[in-house]
Amino acid sequence: MKPKVTMIAWNQNDNYVVTAVNNHLLKVWNSCTGQLLHDLVGHADEVFVLETHPFDSRIMLSAGHDGNIFIWDITKGTKTKHYFNMIEGQGHGAVFDCKFSPDGQHFACTDSHGHLLIFGFGCSRSYEKIPDQMFFHTDYRPLIRDSNNYVLDEQTQQAPHLMPPPFLVDVDGNPHPTKYQRLVPGRENCADEHLIPQLGYVATSDGEVVEQVIGQQTVDQDEQGLEPSILDGMIRQLQLQQDQRTAADQESASSGPQNGEGTPRRG
């Protein structure tokens, strides 16, 4: 097999370069001389994740489609920690991405089964308050394009960034209790009655009819006592300025005694 590089990463201080090769080896190189220093052995499938530690130049993380996650000391060419992503009843899950926290005390990985894996020091109690399965109910909603080629949500005919905060649901589309809905930014201060989604019946691809979240119970933000969205306010302000400029242009172009008291037409 002809060796091919699948991923490359510099370490924190740029003294070393680590390459992942399709023969499942990781190679550590001196970045100044190009000398091969170590072969790191452990992976059994191709590696597409290489992450350097945010401040410790010795540490490099690797993860791959074999479900293995390794922490390496690249200066010594040795394994420091190893985790295998075994999923009960489903074999292993390929690891698609990993990132360190800024303080270097934690790292998080995502796998092929939709799991978020969080590793680190300290107590896990803060993570126990959330359900095992969390999706936004809008994650797989279809999009369409309008006459200006702008993207719209097919069901509500709204631009996705202008839609209300989504609801949290499980993998089957069933909404979580209201205490979890407050974890969504924009819903922290909502009353309980505003955290209950509208349910409806939809047909799946195999013809089965299931109950799912299809919409949202929303009221004016003034009634909820919430601060208006900054982004929405900016959009309204820009539209108002455009309307004012259009009206001024029409007044300046008009002739006769008319003083523009009537409502100007939109440009």
C-alpha positions in Angstrom: 0.0 0.0 0.0 1.3 3.4 -0.9 1.5 5.5 2.3 -0.6 8.6 2.3 -0.8 11.4 4.9 -4.4 11.8 6.3 -3.8 14.5 8.9 -1.0 16.8 10.1 -0.6 18.9 13.2 2.1 21.1 14.8 2.6 20.9 18.5 2.1 23.8 20.8 5.6 25.4 20.4 6.1 24.3 16.8 9.2 22.2 17.5 7.5 19.0 16.4 5.1 18.0 13.5 2.9 14.9 13.8 1.5 13.2 10.7 -1.1 10.5 10.6 -0.5 8.0 7.8 -3.0 5.6 6.2 -1.0 2.6 7.5 -2.4 3.6 11.0 0.9 4.9 12.2 1.5 8.4 13.7 5.0 9.9 12.9 6.7 12.6 15.0 9.1 14.8 13.1 11.6 17.5 14.1 10.1 20.6 12.4 13.5 22.2 11.9 15.6 19.3 10.5 12.8 17.1 9.1 14.2 14.1 11.1 11.8 11.3 12.0 11.9 11.0 15.8 9.1 8.5 16.7 6.6 6.1 15.3 3.5 6.1 17.5 1.7 2.7 17.4 -1.8 2.0 18.6 -4.4 2.9 16.1 -6.1 0.2 14.0 -7.8 2.4 11.4 -7.2 5.7 9.7 -6.8 8.8 11.9 -8.4 12.1 11.1 -8.1 13.9 14.4 -4.9 15.4 15.8 -5.1 18.0 18.5 -2.3 19.6 20.4 -2.6 20.6 24.0 -3.3 24.4 24.4 -0.1 25.0 26.5 1.8 21.8 27.2 4.0 21.3 24.1 4.6 17.6 25.0 1.0 16.5 24.7 -0.9 15.5 21.5 -4.3 13.9 21.2 -5.2 11.5 18.4 -8.5 9.8 17.5 -9.7 7.8 14.6 -12.3 5.6 13.0 -11.2 2.7 15.1 -12.9 4.3 18.2 -9.5 4.8 19.9 -8.6 8.1 21.6 -4.9 8.4 22.7 -3.0 11.0 24.6 0.6 11.0 23.6 3.8 12.4 25.0 5.4 13.2 21.6 8.8 14.1 23.1 9.2 10.5 24.4 7.0 8.8 21.8 4.9 7.1 24.5 1.2 6.7 25.3 -0.1 8.6 28.3 -3.8 7.7 28.3 -6.0 5.6 26.1 -9.8 5.4 25.8 -11.8 3.0 23.5 -15.3 4.2 22.5 -17.2 1.0 22.9 -21.0 1.4 22.5 -23.1 -1.4 24.1 -24.8 -3.5 21.6 -23.4 -1.5 18.6 -19.7 -2.1 18.6 -17.4 0.9 18.6 -18.1 4.4 17.5 -15.7 6.1 15.1 -14.4 9.4 16.6 -14.9 12.3 14.2 -13.6 15.3 16.1 -11.9 16.3 19.4 -11.1 19.7 21.0 -9.3 20.7 24.2 -10.8 23.3 26.6 -8.8 26.5 26.8 -7.4 25.6 30.3 -6.3 22.1 29.0 -8.2 20.3 31.8 -10.9 18.8 29.6 -11.4 17.7 26.1 -14.6 16.7 24.2 -15.1 14.3 21.3 -18.0 13.6 18.9 -18.6 10.1 17.4 -20.4 8.5 14.5 -23.4 7.7 16.8 -24.1 11.3 17.7 -22.6 11.1 21.1 -20.6 13.9 22.8 -17.9 12.5 25.0 -16.4 14.8 27.7 -13.2 13.9 29.5 -11.4 15.7 32.2 -10.7 16.3 35.9 -13.2 16.9 38.7 -16.8 16.0 39.4 -19.3 15.1 36.7 -22.3 16.2 38.7 -22.8 19.3 36.7 -23.4 17.2 33.6 -25.9 14.8 35.2 -28.7 17.4 35.1 -29.1 17.0 31.3 -30.8 14.1 29.6 -28.9 11.5 27.6 -30.4 12.5 24.3 -30.6 16.1 23.3 -31.5 17.5 19.8 -33.1 20.7 18.7 -36.5 19.9 17.2 -35.4 22.0 14.1 -32.2 20.0 13.5 -33.6 18.1 10.5 -36.3 20.4 9.3 -36.2 21.0 5.5 -35.1 24.3 4.1 -36.3 26.1 0.9 -35.1 29.1 -1.0 -37.3 32.1 -1.9 -37.3 34.2 -5.1 -34.2 36.1 -3.9 -32.4 32.7 -3.3 -32.5 33.4 0.5 -32.8 30.3 2.8 -36.1 29.8 4.6 -37.5 27.2 7.0 -40.0 25.3 4.9 -42.6 25.0 7.7 -42.6 28.6 9.1 -41.4 30.4 5.9 -38.9 32.3 8.2 -35.2 32.8 7.9 -33.6 30.3 10.3 -31.8 33.0 12.3 -35.0 34.8 12.9 -36.9 31.8 14.2 -37.6 31.5 18.0 -35.3 29.4 20.1 -35.9 25.7 19.3 -37.1 23.1 21.8 -34.9 20.2 23.1 -36.2 16.8 22.1 -34.9 13.2 22.3 -33.8 11.1 19.4 -37.5 10.2 18.6 -38.6 13.9 18.6 -40.3 13.8 22.0 -39.9 17.1 23.9 -38.0 17.2 27.2 -39.6 18.6 30.4 -39.7 22.4 30.9 -36.7 22.4 33.2 -34.5 21.3 30.4 -36.0 23.7 27.9 -34.6 26.6 30.0 -31.1 25.4 29.0 -31.7 26.7 25.5 -30.4 30.3 25.1 -33.3 32.7 24.9 -35.6 30.5 27.0 -34.0 31.0 30.4 -36.7 33.3 31.8 -39.7 31.9 30.0 -42.9 31.0 32.0 -43.7 27.3 32.1 -46.6 27.7 29.7 -44.3 29.1 27.0 -41.9 26.1 27.3 -44.5 23.5 26.1 -44.1 22.8 22.4 -47.0 22.2 20.0 -47.2 18.5 19.1 -48.5 17.2 15.8 -48.6 14.0 13.8 -46.2 13.5 10.9 -45.6 10.6 8.5 -42.1 9.0 8.4 -40.4 7.8 5.3 -41.8 4.3 5.9 -45.3 5.5 6.2 -45.6 5.3 10.0 -47.4 8.2 11.6 -45.6 9.5 14.8 -46.2 12.4 17.1 -43.5 15.0 17.0 -42.8 18.6 17.8 -44.0 20.6 14.7 -44.1 24.1 16.0 -43.6 26.4 18.9 -45.9 28.3 21.2 -44.6 31.8 21.1 -45.9 35.2 22.3 -44.6 38.7 21.8 -41.4 39.3 23.7 -43.0 42.2 25.5 -45.6 39.9 27.0 -42.9 37.4 28.1 -40.9 40.2 29.8 -37.9 39.3 27.7 -35.4 41.7 26.2 -35.8 41.9 22.4 -33.3 40.1 20.3 -30.3 42.3 19.5 -30.1 40.8 16.0 -33.8 41.3 15.3 -33.4 44.9 16.5 -30.5 45.5 14.2 -32.5 44.1 11.2 -35.5 46.3 12.0 -33.2 49.4 12.3 -31.6 48.7 9.0 -35.0 48.3 7.3 -36.2 51.5 8.9 -33.1 53.4 7.6 -33.6 51.9 4.1 -37.3 53.0 4.1 -36.3 56.5 5.2 -33.7 56.8 2.4 -36.2 55.5 -0.1 -38.8 58.0 1.0 -36.2 60.9 0.9 -35.1 59.9 -2.6 -38.7 59.8 -3.8 -39.5 63.2 -2.3 -36.4 64.8 -3.9 -37.3 63.3 -7.3 -40.9 64.4 -7.1 -42.1 67.7 -8.6 -45.0 70.1 -7.8 -46.4 71.2 -4.5 -46.7 67.7 -3.0 -44.8 67.6 0.4 -44.7 63.8 0.8 -47.5 63.6 3.4 -48.8 60.4 1.9 -47.3 57.1 2.6 -44.3 56.5 0.3 -44.2 53.4 -1.8 -41.5 50.8 -1.0 -38.6 50.8 -3.4 
